[in-house]
Amino acid sequence: MTRLTHPTLTSAMSLDSTSLNSNTAPSETATELPNSETDPTLQVRFKSQGGKLLLMLPPEPANGPAAIPWGEVWEQLKHRLSAGERFWQPQTVVYLLTRDRLVDARQLQEIADALALADLQLKRVYTRRRQTAVAAATAGYSVEQHTPVAHLNQPSPRSGTPLDEPLYLQSTIRSGVEIRHAGTVVILGDVNPGGQIVAEGDIVIWGRLKGLAHAGSKGNVDCRIMALHMQPTQLRIADKVARPPETPPAEYLPEVAYIGGSGIRIAPAQDFARWLAKH
């Protein structure tokens, strides 16, 4: 990975065609499995979609009917896991859809423990609530804070559509954990090798970036990736891809990656700030 030391910023990082392993967000059209109820607003449900096992919690809307209390949700989950013939294979991965429901760290742990007793493994959390996304990421689960489930399969927003508010996480992103957000992502901590951050906006790592970072994931070429210690396994901005060189630099400084010319470039933060002020 070529580091730039002059504010003219003329050197480009090498491009690479390796694709990002992304997960398609689940939808309400999944095939419902046995022992599920038909009213999605009242019941905990298991569904199957594309080989995935989805656990869908009843929503907690800000307006309208009163939300189902957590105690009842918990009892429904235990009933679903114990009732009837089990339809999953051992160690099946579960994708949790919390929708509008606020789920804290304790409740997430209770869900994970209950699933483990049933030989299921909680892997990823889809949520519309920022607090739930933070709790899940802190607990070490892959997270996607997304738009309403009913719209997940619709086309991507047009260019210029406002991004979601930034997602702030004070946590180390461990190997195997992926964070996805329709806005800017700010990590107060490290991103370890094997960790992934995918954002439609910018990515700011107040720590060491050693995993994969993909900014402007919907095609925004003006997005940037910033880190105090830039040592990624791969960088992506919009459709551009770059990998680091085999020989690391002698010293790591705060740096900024951005698209310039025909590819991704990287520069010390102070030089980039000077360059930006002139353009």
MOGI-V602210 format. One line per field, one symbol per residue. psi: psi as a letter, one per 30 degrees, with the letter a starting at -180 (. if undefined). A space follows every 50 residues. Layout:
# MOGI-V602210
psi = ???
This chain:
# MOGI-V602210
psi = jkkkgkffifkklklkgklkjlkkkllfglkkllgllfjfffkkkklkjh fkjkjkkklikelalkkkleeeeeeeeeeeffkakkgllkgkkkjkjfbf kjkleeeeeeeeeeeefghljkekkklfkeeeeeeeeefgkkkjjllkef gfglllllkfkklllkjkkilkjlkfkkkkkhakkkjialjlkflkkjkf blkjjiakjfbkkjlhfggjffllkkkejjhlfkkkkbgkkklllejllf kklklkklkkbgaklklkeeeeeeeeff.
